[in-house]
């Protein structure tokens, strides 16, 4: 279960009752389009949302009691854990291996959640699949290269106009 911060602004609306608030938070987390998981202070999985399940392919039962080393590898997991311990945050690109063995290039943001006494309670990890961004960048670079090669090999001038016929 995730505890939310009790810090409120004076003009903030009245808080939801705890039972309703927990349901709302659980539904929000479950419906996020980004892969998100919550970890205990020992690094073991406490929960994951459906996007995380779909991205990595592991069921809740398969991750129970395990750490992200299961898909990040020991070295990367150790580096992330050290950053969380020393700075309370990690941001970086990592390679993750799905349950099926596929390698994913992910952008990982991980941070520590603290209680009102500034004691760490748990860690949160948010993963974004950057393969589609890299693929779009590759397509753009190929298009630019093709255009440049076409322009370089053209002996005549090229006049470019917009749809309205303006130069």
PyMOL commands that place a pseudoatom at each C-alpha (Angstrom):
pseudoatom trace, name=CA, resn=UNK, resi=1, chain=A, elem=C, hetatm=0, pos=[0.000, 0.000, 0.000]
pseudoatom trace, name=CA, resn=UNK, resi=2, chain=A, elem=C, hetatm=0, pos=[1.248, 3.461, -0.819]
pseudoatom trace, name=CA, resn=UNK, resi=3, chain=A, elem=C, hetatm=0, pos=[1.017, 6.221, 1.711]
pseudoatom trace, name=CA, resn=UNK, resi=4, chain=A, elem=C, hetatm=0, pos=[0.464, 9.677, 0.336]
pseudoatom trace, name=CA, resn=UNK, resi=5, chain=A, elem=C, hetatm=0, pos=[2.027, 12.829, 1.638]
pseudoatom trace, name=CA, resn=UNK, resi=6, chain=A, elem=C, hetatm=0, pos=[-0.044, 14.623, 4.256]
pseudoatom trace, name=CA, resn=UNK, resi=7, chain=A, elem=C, hetatm=0, pos=[1.455, 17.990, 3.377]
pseudoatom trace, name=CA, resn=UNK, resi=8, chain=A, elem=C, hetatm=0, pos=[-1.337, 20.269, 2.255]
pseudoatom trace, name=CA, resn=UNK, resi=9, chain=A, elem=C, hetatm=0, pos=[-1.614, 23.837, 1.118]
pseudoatom trace, name=CA, resn=UNK, resi=10, chain=A, elem=C, hetatm=0, pos=[-4.034, 25.995, 3.063]
pseudoatom trace, name=CA, resn=UNK, resi=11, chain=A, elem=C, hetatm=0, pos=[-6.137, 26.545, -0.051]
pseudoatom trace, name=CA, resn=UNK, resi=12, chain=A, elem=C, hetatm=0, pos=[-6.185, 22.843, -0.979]
pseudoatom trace, name=CA, resn=UNK, resi=13, chain=A, elem=C, hetatm=0, pos=[-9.574, 21.128, -1.012]
pseudoatom trace, name=CA, resn=UNK, resi=14, chain=A, elem=C, hetatm=0, pos=[-10.526, 18.910, 1.903]
pseudoatom trace, name=CA, resn=UNK, resi=15, chain=A, elem=C, hetatm=0, pos=[-8.867, 15.488, 1.725]
pseudoatom trace, name=CA, resn=UNK, resi=16, chain=A, elem=C, hetatm=0, pos=[-10.810, 12.408, 0.724]
pseudoatom trace, name=CA, resn=UNK, resi=17, chain=A, elem=C, hetatm=0, pos=[-11.666, 9.968, 3.490]
pseudoatom trace, name=CA, resn=UNK, resi=18, chain=A, elem=C, hetatm=0, pos=[-8.855, 7.402, 3.867]
pseudoatom trace, name=CA, resn=UNK, resi=19, chain=A, elem=C, hetatm=0, pos=[-10.865, 4.472, 2.493]
pseudoatom trace, name=CA, resn=UNK, resi=20, chain=A, elem=C, hetatm=0, pos=[-11.931, 6.420, -0.609]
pseudoatom trace, name=CA, resn=UNK, resi=21, chain=A, elem=C, hetatm=0, pos=[-8.485, 7.965, -0.979]
pseudoatom trace, name=CA, resn=UNK, resi=22, chain=A, elem=C, hetatm=0, pos=[-6.821, 4.519, -1.061]
pseudoatom trace, name=CA, resn=UNK, resi=23, chain=A, elem=C, hetatm=0, pos=[-9.243, 3.331, -3.747]
pseudoatom trace, name=CA, resn=UNK, resi=24, chain=A, elem=C, hetatm=0, pos=[-8.631, 6.473, -5.819]
pseudoatom trace, name=CA, resn=UNK, resi=25, chain=A, elem=C, hetatm=0, pos=[-4.847, 6.121, -5.574]
pseudoatom trace, name=CA, resn=UNK, resi=26, chain=A, elem=C, hetatm=0, pos=[-4.971, 2.443, -6.488]
pseudoatom trace, name=CA, resn=UNK, resi=27, chain=A, elem=C, hetatm=0, pos=[-7.163, 3.178, -9.533]
pseudoatom trace, name=CA, resn=UNK, resi=28, chain=A, elem=C, hetatm=0, pos=[-4.937, 6.055, -10.660]
pseudoatom trace, name=CA, resn=UNK, resi=29, chain=A, elem=C, hetatm=0, pos=[-1.818, 3.902, -10.409]
pseudoatom trace, name=CA, resn=UNK, resi=30, chain=A, elem=C, hetatm=0, pos=[-3.436, 0.985, -12.182]
pseudoatom trace, name=CA, resn=UNK, resi=31, chain=A, elem=C, hetatm=0, pos=[-4.613, 3.173, -15.067]
pseudoatom trace, name=CA, resn=UNK, resi=32, chain=A, elem=C, hetatm=0, pos=[-1.383, 5.085, -15.705]
pseudoatom trace, name=CA, resn=UNK, resi=33, chain=A, elem=C, hetatm=0, pos=[0.009, 4.640, -19.205]
pseudoatom trace, name=CA, resn=UNK, resi=34, chain=A, elem=C, hetatm=0, pos=[3.565, 4.491, -17.851]
pseudoatom trace, name=CA, resn=UNK, resi=35, chain=A, elem=C, hetatm=0, pos=[5.104, 1.426, -16.236]
pseudoatom trace, name=CA, resn=UNK, resi=36, chain=A, elem=C, hetatm=0, pos=[5.316, 1.991, -12.486]
pseudoatom trace, name=CA, resn=UNK, resi=37, chain=A, elem=C, hetatm=0, pos=[6.250, -0.183, -9.534]
pseudoatom trace, name=CA, resn=UNK, resi=38, chain=A, elem=C, hetatm=0, pos=[6.668, 0.303, -5.789]
pseudoatom trace, name=CA, resn=UNK, resi=39, chain=A, elem=C, hetatm=0, pos=[9.513, -1.333, -3.867]
pseudoatom trace, name=CA, resn=UNK, resi=40, chain=A, elem=C, hetatm=0, pos=[10.266, -1.913, -0.216]
pseudoatom trace, name=CA, resn=UNK, resi=41, chain=A, elem=C, hetatm=0, pos=[13.387, -0.431, 1.335]
pseudoatom trace, name=CA, resn=UNK, resi=42, chain=A, elem=C, hetatm=0, pos=[15.137, -3.751, 0.684]
pseudoatom trace, name=CA, resn=UNK, resi=43, chain=A, elem=C, hetatm=0, pos=[14.416, -3.278, -3.033]
pseudoatom trace, name=CA, resn=UNK, resi=44, chain=A, elem=C, hetatm=0, pos=[11.827, -6.045, -3.319]
pseudoatom trace, name=CA, resn=UNK, resi=45, chain=A, elem=C, hetatm=0, pos=[8.678, -5.479, -5.353]
pseudoatom trace, name=CA, resn=UNK, resi=46, chain=A, elem=C, hetatm=0, pos=[5.582, -4.461, -3.384]
pseudoatom trace, name=CA, resn=UNK, resi=47, chain=A, elem=C, hetatm=0, pos=[3.331, -3.768, -6.366]
pseudoatom trace, name=CA, resn=UNK, resi=48, chain=A, elem=C, hetatm=0, pos=[3.303, -2.983, -10.063]
pseudoatom trace, name=CA, resn=UNK, resi=49, chain=A, elem=C, hetatm=0, pos=[0.683, -1.428, -12.289]
pseudoatom trace, name=CA, resn=UNK, resi=50, chain=A, elem=C, hetatm=0, pos=[-0.750, -3.008, -15.447]
pseudoatom trace, name=CA, resn=UNK, resi=51, chain=A, elem=C, hetatm=0, pos=[1.580, -1.024, -17.747]
pseudoatom trace, name=CA, resn=UNK, resi=52, chain=A, elem=C, hetatm=0, pos=[4.589, -2.428, -15.857]
pseudoatom trace, name=CA, resn=UNK, resi=53, chain=A, elem=C, hetatm=0, pos=[3.145, -5.959, -16.115]
pseudoatom trace, name=CA, resn=UNK, resi=54, chain=A, elem=C, hetatm=0, pos=[2.624, -5.542, -19.875]
pseudoatom trace, name=CA, resn=UNK, resi=55, chain=A, elem=C, hetatm=0, pos=[6.040, -3.986, -20.507]
pseudoatom trace, name=CA, resn=UNK, resi=56, chain=A, elem=C, hetatm=0, pos=[8.136, -6.597, -18.698]
pseudoatom trace, name=CA, resn=UNK, resi=57, chain=A, elem=C, hetatm=0, pos=[5.791, -9.594, -18.850]
pseudoatom trace, name=CA, resn=UNK, resi=58, chain=A, elem=C, hetatm=0, pos=[6.114, -10.616, -15.194]
pseudoatom trace, name=CA, resn=UNK, resi=59, chain=A, elem=C, hetatm=0, pos=[3.038, -11.375, -13.111]
pseudoatom trace, name=CA, resn=UNK, resi=60, chain=A, elem=C, hetatm=0, pos=[2.675, -10.019, -9.575]
pseudoatom trace, name=CA, resn=UNK, resi=61, chain=A, elem=C, hetatm=0, pos=[3.378, -13.517, -8.232]
pseudoatom trace, name=CA, resn=UNK, resi=62, chain=A, elem=C, hetatm=0, pos=[6.578, -13.848, -10.267]
pseudoatom trace, name=CA, resn=UNK, resi=63, chain=A, elem=C, hetatm=0, pos=[7.909, -10.549, -8.862]
pseudoatom trace, name=CA, resn=UNK, resi=64, chain=A, elem=C, hetatm=0, pos=[6.841, -11.157, -5.258]
pseudoatom trace, name=CA, resn=UNK, resi=65, chain=A, elem=C, hetatm=0, pos=[9.916, -11.088, -3.033]
pseudoatom trace, name=CA, resn=UNK, resi=66, chain=A, elem=C, hetatm=0, pos=[12.205, -10.307, -5.985]
pseudoatom trace, name=CA, resn=UNK, resi=67, chain=A, elem=C, hetatm=0, pos=[14.118, -7.127, -6.806]
pseudoatom trace, name=CA, resn=UNK, resi=68, chain=A, elem=C, hetatm=0, pos=[14.443, -5.378, -10.184]
pseudoatom trace, name=CA, resn=UNK, resi=69, chain=A, elem=C, hetatm=0, pos=[17.748, -7.252, -10.582]
pseudoatom trace, name=CA, resn=UNK, resi=70, chain=A, elem=C, hetatm=0, pos=[15.510, -9.948, -12.111]
pseudoatom trace, name=CA, resn=UNK, resi=71, chain=A, elem=C, hetatm=0, pos=[15.242, -7.822, -15.277]
pseudoatom trace, name=CA, resn=UNK, resi=72, chain=A, elem=C, hetatm=0, pos=[17.951, -5.120, -14.872]
pseudoatom trace, name=CA, resn=UNK, resi=73, chain=A, elem=C, hetatm=0, pos=[20.788, -7.403, -13.816]
pseudoatom trace, name=CA, resn=UNK, resi=74, chain=A, elem=C, hetatm=0, pos=[22.705, -7.194, -10.538]
pseudoatom trace, name=CA, resn=UNK, resi=75, chain=A, elem=C, hetatm=0, pos=[25.113, -4.424, -11.555]
pseudoatom trace, name=CA, resn=UNK, resi=76, chain=A, elem=C, hetatm=0, pos=[22.477, -1.958, -12.786]
pseudoatom trace, name=CA, resn=UNK, resi=77, chain=A, elem=C, hetatm=0, pos=[20.195, -2.731, -9.847]
pseudoatom trace, name=CA, resn=UNK, resi=78, chain=A, elem=C, hetatm=0, pos=[23.062, -2.107, -7.415]
pseudoatom trace, name=CA, resn=UNK, resi=79, chain=A, elem=C, hetatm=0, pos=[23.851, 1.240, -9.090]
pseudoatom trace, name=CA, resn=UNK, resi=80, chain=A, elem=C, hetatm=0, pos=[20.208, 2.324, -8.888]
pseudoatom trace, name=CA, resn=UNK, resi=81, chain=A, elem=C, hetatm=0, pos=[19.959, 1.207, -5.234]
pseudoatom trace, name=CA, resn=UNK, resi=82, chain=A, elem=C, hetatm=0, pos=[23.125, 3.155, -4.336]
pseudoatom trace, name=CA, resn=UNK, resi=83, chain=A, elem=C, hetatm=0, pos=[21.748, 6.305, -5.971]
pseudoatom trace, name=CA, resn=UNK, resi=84, chain=A, elem=C, hetatm=0, pos=[18.465, 5.915, -4.083]
pseudoatom trace, name=CA, resn=UNK, resi=85, chain=A, elem=C, hetatm=0, pos=[20.304, 5.434, -0.811]
pseudoatom trace, name=CA, resn=UNK, resi=86, chain=A, elem=C, hetatm=0, pos=[22.641, 8.398, -1.257]
pseudoatom trace, name=CA, resn=UNK, resi=87, chain=A, elem=C, hetatm=0, pos=[20.505, 10.875, -3.218]
pseudoatom trace, name=CA, resn=UNK, resi=88, chain=A, elem=C, hetatm=0, pos=[16.950, 9.574, -2.971]
pseudoatom trace, name=CA, resn=UNK, resi=89, chain=A, elem=C, hetatm=0, pos=[16.676, 9.575, -6.773]
pseudoatom trace, name=CA, resn=UNK, resi=90, chain=A, elem=C, hetatm=0, pos=[17.917, 7.909, -9.954]
pseudoatom trace, name=CA, resn=UNK, resi=91, chain=A, elem=C, hetatm=0, pos=[17.354, 9.095, -13.540]
pseudoatom trace, name=CA, resn=UNK, resi=92, chain=A, elem=C, hetatm=0, pos=[18.927, 7.307, -16.461]
pseudoatom trace, name=CA, resn=UNK, resi=93, chain=A, elem=C, hetatm=0, pos=[18.687, 4.940, -19.391]
pseudoatom trace, name=CA, resn=UNK, resi=94, chain=A, elem=C, hetatm=0, pos=[18.866, 1.232, -18.625]
pseudoatom trace, name=CA, resn=UNK, resi=95, chain=A, elem=C, hetatm=0, pos=[18.530, -2.002, -20.544]
pseudoatom trace, name=CA, resn=UNK, resi=96, chain=A, elem=C, hetatm=0, pos=[15.912, -4.351, -19.153]
pseudoatom trace, name=CA, resn=UNK, resi=97, chain=A, elem=C, hetatm=0, pos=[15.242, -7.957, -20.114]
pseudoatom trace, name=CA, resn=UNK, resi=98, chain=A, elem=C, hetatm=0, pos=[11.602, -9.010, -20.370]
pseudoatom trace, name=CA, resn=UNK, resi=99, chain=A, elem=C, hetatm=0, pos=[10.299, -12.329, -19.092]
pseudoatom trace, name=CA, resn=UNK, resi=100, chain=A, elem=C, hetatm=0, pos=[10.459, -13.564, -22.700]
pseudoatom trace, name=CA, resn=UNK, resi=101, chain=A, elem=C, hetatm=0, pos=[14.121, -12.543, -23.043]
pseudoatom trace, name=CA, resn=UNK, resi=102, chain=A, elem=C, hetatm=0, pos=[13.708, -9.416, -25.174]
pseudoatom trace, name=CA, resn=UNK, resi=103, chain=A, elem=C, hetatm=0, pos=[15.990, -6.476, -24.370]
pseudoatom trace, name=CA, resn=UNK, resi=104, chain=A, elem=C, hetatm=0, pos=[14.320, -3.101, -23.894]
pseudoatom trace, name=CA, resn=UNK, resi=105, chain=A, elem=C, hetatm=0, pos=[15.953, 0.316, -23.788]
pseudoatom trace, name=CA, resn=UNK, resi=106, chain=A, elem=C, hetatm=0, pos=[14.161, 2.110, -20.939]
pseudoatom trace, name=CA, resn=UNK, resi=107, chain=A, elem=C, hetatm=0, pos=[14.312, 5.493, -19.324]
pseudoatom trace, name=CA, resn=UNK, resi=108, chain=A, elem=C, hetatm=0, pos=[14.145, 4.847, -15.579]
pseudoatom trace, name=CA, resn=UNK, resi=109, chain=A, elem=C, hetatm=0, pos=[13.174, 7.395, -12.962]
pseudoatom trace, name=CA, resn=UNK, resi=110, chain=A, elem=C, hetatm=0, pos=[13.295, 6.051, -9.413]
pseudoatom trace, name=CA, resn=UNK, resi=111, chain=A, elem=C, hetatm=0, pos=[12.812, 7.974, -6.199]
pseudoatom trace, name=CA, resn=UNK, resi=112, chain=A, elem=C, hetatm=0, pos=[12.335, 7.431, -2.488]
pseudoatom trace, name=CA, resn=UNK, resi=113, chain=A, elem=C, hetatm=0, pos=[9.101, 8.258, -0.678]
pseudoatom trace, name=CA, resn=UNK, resi=114, chain=A, elem=C, hetatm=0, pos=[9.634, 9.725, 2.803]
pseudoatom trace, name=CA, resn=UNK, resi=115, chain=A, elem=C, hetatm=0, pos=[7.225, 9.892, 5.730]
pseudoatom trace, name=CA, resn=UNK, resi=116, chain=A, elem=C, hetatm=0, pos=[6.431, 13.019, 7.766]
pseudoatom trace, name=CA, resn=UNK, resi=117, chain=A, elem=C, hetatm=0, pos=[9.525, 12.409, 9.912]
pseudoatom trace, name=CA, resn=UNK, resi=118, chain=A, elem=C, hetatm=0, pos=[11.700, 12.332, 6.748]
pseudoatom trace, name=CA, resn=UNK, resi=119, chain=A, elem=C, hetatm=0, pos=[12.288, 8.591, 7.109]
pseudoatom trace, name=CA, resn=UNK, resi=120, chain=A, elem=C, hetatm=0, pos=[12.316, 6.533, 3.906]
pseudoatom trace, name=CA, resn=UNK, resi=121, chain=A, elem=C, hetatm=0, pos=[9.164, 4.445, 3.460]
pseudoatom trace, name=CA, resn=UNK, resi=122, chain=A, elem=C, hetatm=0, pos=[9.536, 2.890, 0.005]
pseudoatom trace, name=CA, resn=UNK, resi=123, chain=A, elem=C, hetatm=0, pos=[10.882, 3.485, -3.481]
pseudoatom trace, name=CA, resn=UNK, resi=124, chain=A, elem=C, hetatm=0, pos=[8.994, 4.095, -6.724]
pseudoatom trace, name=CA, resn=UNK, resi=125, chain=A, elem=C, hetatm=0, pos=[10.250, 3.231, -10.187]
pseudoatom trace, name=CA, resn=UNK, resi=126, chain=A, elem=C, hetatm=0, pos=[8.793, 4.634, -13.403]
pseudoatom trace, name=CA, resn=UNK, resi=127, chain=A, elem=C, hetatm=0, pos=[9.927, 3.099, -16.687]
pseudoatom trace, name=CA, resn=UNK, resi=128, chain=A, elem=C, hetatm=0, pos=[9.402, 4.519, -20.164]
pseudoatom trace, name=CA, resn=UNK, resi=129, chain=A, elem=C, hetatm=0, pos=[10.127, 2.465, -23.270]
pseudoatom trace, name=CA, resn=UNK, resi=130, chain=A, elem=C, hetatm=0, pos=[12.335, 4.671, -25.459]
pseudoatom trace, name=CA, resn=UNK, resi=131, chain=A, elem=C, hetatm=0, pos=[12.510, 2.269, -28.419]
pseudoatom trace, name=CA, resn=UNK, resi=132, chain=A, elem=C, hetatm=0, pos=[9.823, 4.178, -30.344]
pseudoatom trace, name=CA, resn=UNK, resi=133, chain=A, elem=C, hetatm=0, pos=[11.697, 7.461, -29.828]
pseudoatom trace, name=CA, resn=UNK, resi=134, chain=A, elem=C, hetatm=0, pos=[14.940, 5.897, -31.022]
pseudoatom trace, name=CA, resn=UNK, resi=135, chain=A, elem=C, hetatm=0, pos=[13.138, 4.364, -33.999]
pseudoatom trace, name=CA, resn=UNK, resi=136, chain=A, elem=C, hetatm=0, pos=[11.606, 7.735, -34.954]
pseudoatom trace, name=CA, resn=UNK, resi=137, chain=A, elem=C, hetatm=0, pos=[15.034, 9.371, -34.653]
pseudoatom trace, name=CA, resn=UNK, resi=138, chain=A, elem=C, hetatm=0, pos=[16.529, 6.691, -36.931]
pseudoatom trace, name=CA, resn=UNK, resi=139, chain=A, elem=C, hetatm=0, pos=[13.794, 7.213, -39.549]
pseudoatom trace, name=CA, resn=UNK, resi=140, chain=A, elem=C, hetatm=0, pos=[14.296, 10.979, -39.436]
pseudoatom trace, name=CA, resn=UNK, resi=141, chain=A, elem=C, hetatm=0, pos=[18.069, 10.626, -39.874]
pseudoatom trace, name=CA, resn=UNK, resi=142, chain=A, elem=C, hetatm=0, pos=[17.571, 8.281, -42.851]
pseudoatom trace, name=CA, resn=UNK, resi=143, chain=A, elem=C, hetatm=0, pos=[15.150, 10.764, -44.453]
pseudoatom trace, name=CA, resn=UNK, resi=144, chain=A, elem=C, hetatm=0, pos=[17.546, 13.665, -43.935]
pseudoatom trace, name=CA, resn=UNK, resi=145, chain=A, elem=C, hetatm=0, pos=[20.411, 11.601, -45.404]
pseudoatom trace, name=CA, resn=UNK, resi=146, chain=A, elem=C, hetatm=0, pos=[18.322, 10.679, -48.441]
pseudoatom trace, name=CA, resn=UNK, resi=147, chain=A, elem=C, hetatm=0, pos=[17.283, 14.283, -48.972]
pseudoatom trace, name=CA, resn=UNK, resi=148, chain=A, elem=C, hetatm=0, pos=[20.890, 15.486, -48.621]
pseudoatom trace, name=CA, resn=UNK, resi=149, chain=A, elem=C, hetatm=0, pos=[22.124, 12.849, -51.090]
pseudoatom trace, name=CA, resn=UNK, resi=150, chain=A, elem=C, hetatm=0, pos=[19.391, 13.875, -53.555]
pseudoatom trace, name=CA, resn=UNK, resi=151, chain=A, elem=C, hetatm=0, pos=[20.294, 17.550, -53.267]
pseudoatom trace, name=CA, resn=UNK, resi=152, chain=A, elem=C, hetatm=0, pos=[24.026, 16.833, -53.552]
pseudoatom trace, name=CA, resn=UNK, resi=153, chain=A, elem=C, hetatm=0, pos=[23.541, 14.810, -56.750]
pseudoatom trace, name=CA, resn=UNK, resi=154, chain=A, elem=C, hetatm=0, pos=[21.222, 17.282, -58.440]
pseudoatom trace, name=CA, resn=UNK, resi=155, chain=A, elem=C, hetatm=0, pos=[22.995, 19.377, -61.104]
pseudoatom trace, name=CA, resn=UNK, resi=156, chain=A, elem=C, hetatm=0, pos=[20.127, 21.802, -61.557]
pseudoatom trace, name=CA, resn=UNK, resi=157, chain=A, elem=C, hetatm=0, pos=[18.669, 24.178, -59.045]
pseudoatom trace, name=CA, resn=UNK, resi=158, chain=A, elem=C, hetatm=0, pos=[15.603, 23.199, -57.082]
pseudoatom trace, name=CA, resn=UNK, resi=159, chain=A, elem=C, hetatm=0, pos=[12.881, 25.694, -56.322]
pseudoatom trace, name=CA, resn=UNK, resi=160, chain=A, elem=C, hetatm=0, pos=[10.794, 24.843, -53.269]
pseudoatom trace, name=CA, resn=UNK, resi=161, chain=A, elem=C, hetatm=0, pos=[7.335, 26.335, -52.823]
pseudoatom trace, name=CA, resn=UNK, resi=162, chain=A, elem=C, hetatm=0, pos=[4.649, 25.847, -50.211]
pseudoatom trace, name=CA, resn=UNK, resi=163, chain=A, elem=C, hetatm=0, pos=[1.085, 24.733, -50.979]
pseudoatom trace, name=CA, resn=UNK, resi=164, chain=A, elem=C, hetatm=0, pos=[0.056, 28.298, -51.708]
pseudoatom trace, name=CA, resn=UNK, resi=165, chain=A, elem=C, hetatm=0, pos=[2.836, 28.606, -54.309]
pseudoatom trace, name=CA, resn=UNK, resi=166, chain=A, elem=C, hetatm=0, pos=[5.018, 30.914, -52.240]
pseudoatom trace, name=CA, resn=UNK, resi=167, chain=A, elem=C, hetatm=0, pos=[8.776, 30.519, -52.422]
for i in range(1, 167): cmd.bond("trace and resi %d" % i, "trace and resi %d" % (i + 1))
show_as sticks, trace
zoom trace
